[in-house]
Amino acid sequence: MEKLVGEGVGFERIRRVTGYLSGDVKRFNNGKRAEEKDRVKHTGIKEVMAQEKCAK
């Protein structure tokens, strides 16, 4: 059986908060944690736009 490229390779989510790249927010202070929480998420934007269009 042929092994796929990247198969079995772990990865860690990288976030950008106030210009800093970080794998997690454990060491961030409350201000940076709040910024990450309040940030606008751009995933699923098509679904949001479709819902707004239907609501009009």
C-alpha positions, 0 to 999 in steps of 0.5 A, a space after each residue: 500500500 502506498 503511503 500518502 504525502 504527509 500521512 502520520 505527520 502531526 501538526 499544531 495550529 498556529 495563531 496570530 494575535 497582535 502580530 505574534 505567532 503562537 501555537 496556543 494561548 496558555 502563556 498570553 495575558 488576559 488582554 491577548 486572550 480576550 483579543 483572540 476570543 473576540 477576533 472575527 473568524 472568517 471560516 464559513 463566510 459563505 454560509 453566513 452570507 447566505 443566511 443574511 441574504 435569506 433574512 432580507 
